[in-house]
Amino acid sequence: MRDYYSITELTREFGISTRTLRFYEDEGLINPMRRGRTRLYRPSDRQLVRQILRGRRLGFSVSEIREIIEVYKAPPGEVGQLKLMLTRIEEKQQDLRQKRRDLEDTLEELAAAEEACVERLAELGVTT
């Protein structure tokens, strides 16, 4: 395992911009070492970037990710983090299920509106 990674190495590995990494740093999610103006990312920073990106893919906000990271760093550590993750995952699942129901309702309404338009056009003698 390497001691440090450059910003270029991490951006290439994760397919993100340097601006994204600096944003996560500004938000306090990662804290790379500095050698002059050069940022040096430790393996732990690399792992955090991986977890941050995973959290973003799962729909977590930066503040939710920060909370999860902070719980890990404080007692009870990983156990607390995992319990919080389970809570947040359930919340996300509930939100997504509701969005799916809302989308299904909207699709049904659109189908009904489409059918009404087609029927009215047929009444007017217009074919589609």
C-alpha positions, -999 to +999 in steps of 0.1 A: +000+000+000+013+035-008+018+063+017+003+091-005-017+097-036-017+129-057-048+148-066-043+137-102-042+100-092-074+102-072-093+122-099-083+096-125-091+066-103-125+078-093-134+097-125-140+130-107-126+165-111-100+182-089-128+207-081-148+179-066-120+168-044-113+203-033-151+207-025-150+176-003-120+191+014-137+225+019-167+206+034-144+189+059-150+154+045-114+148+037-083+164+051-052+158+029-017+166+040+000+195+024+036+198+012+037+234+001+008+239-022+007+202-031-021+180-016-010+146-005-039+121+001-033+093+025-049+058+020-075+068+046-084+099+024-087+076-006-110+053+013-131+083+024-134+095-012-146+060-022-172+061+006-183+097-002-189+088-038-208+057-028-229+078-005-236+102-033-246+074-057-270+062-031-286+096-029-271+109+003-264+146+007-230+160+017-244+168+052-257+132+056-223+118+045-206+142+069-228+130+098-221+093+089-183+100+088-184+119+121-203+091+138-176+067+127-149+089+143-166+091+177-176+064+201-192+039+195-174+041+162-182+016+135-212+002+153-227+036+156-219+044+120-235+011+108-267+017+128-269+053+115-263+039+079-292+014+084-315+042+095-305+065+066-308+036+041-343+029+053-352+066+050-338+066+014-357+035+005-390+050+018-383+082-001-377+062-033-407+040-028-429+071-025-413+087-056-420+054-075-457+056-064-458+092-074-443+084-108-468+055-113-497+078-105-484+105-129-479+079-156-515+067-151-528+103-153-508+109-185-522+077-201-557+088-192-551+123-207-536+108-238-566+084-242-590+113-238-572+133-264-572+104-289-609+098-283-618+135-288-597+136-320-616+106-332-649+123-324-637+153-345-629+129-373-591+133-370-570+102-370-537+099-352 
